C-alpha cells in the first residue's frame, strides 16, 4: 500500500492492506463520530485494523474492542501502538455474538458497531433486516441493546432507509465525502443529538 494514501485517509503511517484501506473509515469521519463518545467506557465491535479504534481511544475514557479475526486484531494492536494509544484500549479476540464473549466484557457506557460488509459487488442487495454483514447488523444491534442503549452503528449508504423504521428512536446521520454519500450512522440513546435525519459533509 502507498504510504501517503494511508496517511491521507487514516492520519498516520499505519499498517494497511488493500482490504483494510478500502473498508477503513476516513479519519475525518471517525474523529467526528468519536466526539460523541467523550469520557465514556466504549465497546467497539469489529475493530478491523484499528483505524476507528484510534479515534475512539482519543476521546473515550477507555475502549474495549472485539475482533474475531486474529491477524486483523494483531494489526490493530500495532496501529494503536504506532498512535501511542495502546494503553487506552483493551482488545478481545473472539465472536461478539457469543455469550461467553459478552461475559468477559466489563461494564460500558456506549457502543460503536461497524459490521463487515461480507458481500459486495454491482448486483449485491444491501440489507439491514436479515442482514448479510458479518456479524448480521440487525442481530448484533439487538444483542448490544441488552448491554447499553447508547449505540452508534455504521451501515452502508445503499440500504433503503425504510428498513430502519421499526428501530427505537434514533438520529440517522448521512456522511458525505466530496458530494458522495459514504455511510449511514444510526445514533441511539445519549449518542443521538435529536431524533431524525442529519448530515456531515467532508470536502477536500
C-alpha positions as CSV (number, residue, x, y, z in Angstrom):
1,X,0.0,0.0,0.0
2,X,1.1,3.6,-0.8
3,X,2.2,5.2,2.5
4,X,0.9,8.7,1.5
5,X,-2.6,7.2,0.8
6,X,-2.7,5.6,4.2
7,X,-1.5,8.8,5.9
8,X,-4.1,10.8,4.0
9,X,-7.0,8.6,4.8
10,X,-6.2,7.5,8.4
11,X,-3.9,10.2,9.7
12,X,-0.8,8.3,10.3
13,X,1.8,5.9,8.9
14,X,-0.2,2.8,9.9
15,X,-0.3,-0.7,8.6
16,X,-3.0,-1.3,6.0
17,X,-3.5,-3.7,3.1
18,X,-5.9,-3.1,0.2
19,X,-8.9,-4.6,2.1
20,X,-8.4,-2.7,5.3
21,X,-7.7,0.5,3.3
22,X,-11.0,0.2,1.4
23,X,-13.1,-0.9,4.4
24,X,-11.5,1.5,6.9
25,X,-13.4,4.7,7.6
26,X,-11.6,8.1,6.8
27,X,-10.2,9.8,9.9
28,X,-12.3,12.9,9.2
29,X,-15.4,10.8,9.7
30,X,-14.0,8.7,12.6
31,X,-12.9,11.7,14.6
32,X,-16.3,13.4,14.0
33,X,-18.1,10.3,15.2
34,X,-15.8,9.6,18.2
35,X,-16.5,13.0,19.6
36,X,-19.9,11.7,20.7
37,X,-18.0,9.2,22.9
38,X,-16.0,11.6,25.1
39,X,-15.2,10.3,28.5
40,X,-17.2,7.1,28.1
41,X,-16.3,3.5,28.5
42,X,-16.9,2.2,25.0
43,X,-17.4,-1.2,23.5
44,X,-16.2,-1.3,19.9
45,X,-17.1,-4.3,17.7
46,X,-15.4,-5.4,14.5
47,X,-12.3,-3.3,15.1
48,X,-10.6,-4.4,11.9
49,X,-7.1,-2.7,11.5
50,X,-7.9,-0.3,14.3
51,X,-8.5,3.0,12.5
52,X,-11.8,3.8,14.2
53,X,-10.3,2.4,17.4
54,X,-7.7,5.2,17.3
55,X,-10.3,7.9,17.0
56,X,-12.3,6.4,19.8
57,X,-9.3,6.0,22.0
58,X,-8.5,9.7,21.7
59,X,-11.9,10.6,23.1
60,X,-13.2,7.7,25.3
61,X,-12.1,7.1,28.9
62,X,-11.3,3.5,27.7
63,X,-12.2,1.3,24.7
64,X,-12.9,-2.4,24.8
65,X,-12.5,-3.6,21.2
66,X,-13.7,-7.0,20.0
67,X,-12.4,-8.6,16.7
68,X,-13.0,-12.1,15.6
69,X,-10.1,-12.2,13.0
70,X,-6.8,-12.8,14.8
71,X,-4.5,-11.4,12.1
72,X,-6.6,-8.2,11.9
73,X,-6.5,-7.9,15.7
74,X,-2.7,-8.1,15.8
75,X,-2.5,-5.4,13.1
76,X,-4.9,-3.2,15.2
77,X,-2.7,-3.6,18.2
78,X,0.3,-2.5,16.2
79,X,-1.5,0.5,14.8
80,X,-2.7,1.6,18.3
81,X,0.9,1.4,19.4
82,X,2.1,3.5,16.5
83,X,-0.6,6.0,17.5
84,X,0.7,5.9,21.1
85,X,-2.8,4.9,22.3
86,X,-2.2,1.2,23.2
87,X,-2.9,1.8,26.9
88,X,-6.3,3.3,26.1
89,X,-7.6,0.1,24.5
90,X,-8.2,-3.5,25.7
91,X,-8.6,-5.9,22.8
92,X,-10.6,-9.1,22.9
93,X,-10.2,-11.8,20.2
94,X,-13.5,-13.6,19.7
95,X,-17.1,-13.6,18.5
96,X,-19.1,-10.7,19.9
97,X,-22.3,-12.6,19.4
98,X,-21.4,-15.4,21.9
99,X,-22.5,-15.2,25.5
100,X,-19.1,-16.2,26.7
101,X,-17.5,-13.2,25.0
102,X,-20.1,-10.8,26.4
103,X,-19.4,-12.2,29.8
104,X,-15.8,-11.2,29.5
105,X,-16.6,-7.5,29.0
106,X,-16.6,-5.0,31.8
107,X,-19.5,-2.5,32.2
108,X,-19.6,0.0,29.4
109,X,-21.4,3.3,28.8
110,X,-21.8,3.1,25.0
111,X,-21.0,1.0,21.9
112,X,-19.7,1.6,18.4
113,X,-20.7,-1.1,16.0
114,X,-19.2,-1.4,12.5
115,X,-20.1,-4.8,11.0
116,X,-18.0,-6.0,8.0
117,X,-19.7,-5.8,4.6
118,X,-19.3,-9.5,4.0
119,X,-20.5,-9.4,0.4
120,X,-20.2,-6.5,-2.1
121,X,-20.5,-6.1,-5.8
122,X,-22.6,-4.5,-8.5
123,X,-25.6,-6.8,-8.1
124,X,-25.4,-7.2,-4.3
125,X,-28.5,-6.1,-2.4
126,X,-27.6,-4.3,0.8
127,X,-29.9,-5.0,3.7
128,X,-30.3,-4.1,7.4
129,X,-33.2,-6.6,8.1
130,X,-31.9,-10.1,7.7
131,X,-28.6,-8.5,7.2
132,X,-25.7,-10.3,5.4
133,X,-23.0,-8.3,7.1
134,X,-20.6,-10.2,9.5
135,X,-22.0,-10.4,12.1
136,X,-25.5,-9.5,10.9
137,X,-26.3,-5.9,11.7
138,X,-29.8,-6.4,12.9
139,X,-28.9,-9.3,15.2
140,X,-25.8,-7.5,16.6
141,X,-27.8,-4.3,17.3
142,X,-30.5,-6.3,19.2
143,X,-27.7,-8.0,21.2
144,X,-25.9,-4.8,22.2
145,X,-29.1,-3.1,23.2
146,X,-29.1,-5.6,26.1
147,X,-25.9,-4.0,27.3
148,X,-26.4,-0.3,26.6
149,X,-29.0,1.9,24.9
150,X,-26.2,4.3,23.8
151,X,-25.1,2.9,20.4
152,X,-23.8,4.1,17.1
153,X,-24.0,1.6,14.2
154,X,-22.4,2.1,10.8
155,X,-24.4,1.0,7.7
156,X,-23.7,1.2,4.0
157,X,-25.3,4.0,2.1
158,X,-27.1,1.6,-0.3
159,X,-29.7,0.4,2.3
160,X,-33.3,1.5,1.9
161,X,-34.0,3.7,5.0
162,X,-37.4,2.1,5.3
163,X,-35.6,-0.8,6.9
164,X,-34.7,1.4,9.9
165,X,-38.3,2.5,10.6
166,X,-39.1,0.0,13.4
167,X,-35.9,0.7,15.3
168,X,-36.0,2.7,18.6
169,X,-35.9,6.5,18.2
170,X,-32.6,7.5,16.7
171,X,-30.7,10.0,14.7
172,X,-29.8,8.9,11.2
173,X,-26.7,10.7,10.1
174,X,-25.5,10.6,6.5
175,X,-21.8,11.0,5.9
176,X,-20.7,12.6,2.6
177,X,-17.3,12.9,1.1
178,X,-16.8,15.2,-1.8
179,X,-20.5,15.0,-2.6
180,X,-20.8,11.2,-2.4
181,X,-22.9,9.5,0.2
182,X,-20.4,7.2,2.0
183,X,-22.2,5.9,5.1
184,X,-25.3,5.9,7.3
185,X,-24.6,6.3,11.0
186,X,-27.5,5.5,13.3
187,X,-27.1,7.0,16.8
188,X,-29.3,5.8,19.7
189,X,-29.8,6.9,23.3
190,X,-27.5,9.6,24.6
191,X,-25.4,9.5,21.4
192,X,-28.3,10.9,19.4
193,X,-28.4,14.7,19.4
194,X,-32.0,14.6,18.3
195,X,-34.5,12.2,16.6
196,X,-34.4,12.5,12.8
197,X,-32.0,12.9,9.9
198,X,-28.7,14.8,10.0
199,X,-25.7,15.2,7.7
200,X,-22.0,15.5,8.0
201,X,-20.0,16.6,4.9
202,X,-16.3,16.5,4.2
203,X,-14.9,18.3,1.2
204,X,-11.3,18.3,0.1
